[in-house]
């Protein structure tokens, strides 16, 4: 099969023939039909978070099961599935607290990648998925079956961008109706935080971004107000929109330390800043501890929206089928696999909400 390999950080991916091991116990192999490009993939490929090379990245995927390993009873060849990076045991302390994206168990695939070059040398199984490829082998907990009525490119969005943004609102913040909400960053993840807040009955949903086109998109997804941070001071603007009180929740969906720093003074007493975007490994954010303790304010981390994919993805599909959740509108462009570097470059430039690689039908 072919895969897009990162051999050197910051350089174009190389599409080459690789070998994929058969699924082991508890593992599943699938042929991909679509993979969306997340900014995390670009950050890894550019060396922002380090790691070993060569590697295959990609983690927002959908496809068809082709083979299952021993002990797999929930999936069978022919099943249409969403494939995520959330590999979890369901029993460790984090899983018991419904923090499955932070599962503490080490799996066989964590120890040995299923990817090899034809000469037998290993390739890193990037983001536990390696979905910039025609096929993947993943642990069975990383998959959710979908119906025939969901297009693969739409389904791929559910693997990360949607559950991360929507889940931060519903699961991490446990938003209740009537709250004032700010979402900083209205890309693919941020727009799902916006629509999660809107569907949750927020009083105000205030979107903050530097790009006019993304602020326009935020209005489509449910924002009541928008702030162009290239023109206005976002802290002062949020304070003005909330009558000086501040926001009950601020969701920071970008990895920029400056945006995190702006979120803390936006908070109302009892409010929480929810850090969704991933900053660089050496990045540091500062806050006023007196303001936090005196106002009972909080800072919450949210990885993958604290989602239980077996519960949350079917629920999101139900909202989509009912016309309440926007997914088609998130897709800006579709690219064939051979044009993956063009799609990656457009993500780097901030062009589009979600760019999706679409594979041929195949066997």
Secondary structure by P-SEA (a helix, b strand, c coil): ccccccccccccccbbbbbbccccccbbbbbbccccccaaaaaaaaccccccccbbbbccbbbbbcccccccccccccbbbbbccccccccccccccccccccccccccccccccccccbbbbbccccccccccccccccccbbbbcccccaaaaaaaccaaaaaaaaaccccccccbbbbbbccccaaaaaaaaaaaaacccbbbbbcccaaaaaaaaaacccccccccccaaaaaaaaaaccccccbbbbccccaaaaaaaaaaccccbbbbbcccccccbbbbbcaaaaaaaccbbbbbccccccccccaaaaaaaaaaccccccccccccccccaaaaaaaaaaaccccbbbbbbcccc
